[in-house]
């Protein structure tokens, strides 16, 4: 089992940047593919980005491609999301999640993830 704790959220103006971190407990972090999801008020949780176990492959929602970068450091049991050129529509609670599924097609679906953090708020003003 793994426990996930996000940090790094906050308030930023449009065009700004934030870096989210997700610290994982336990020694099995590298056995999970990891993802970032977000949920805005009144909307369903949506996929943002995912990364495979080694960090060698990454996947992005079209809405964030070219602006966000997902990465992981398995020696530090930490997942990251670098967010640049933030826009008001990026405002949401951001969650990190871990999955035991293999195969990139599974990474886009929230119900395929076994473990979730508590979320961190990101607010982008116009």
Secondary structure, 3 states (H helix, E strand, C coil): CCCEEEECCEEEECCCCEEEEEEECCCCHHHCEEEEEEECCCCCCEEEEEECCCCCCEEECCCCCCCEEEEEECCCCEEEEEECCCCHHHCEEEEEEEECCCCHHHCCCHHHCCEECCCEEEEEEC
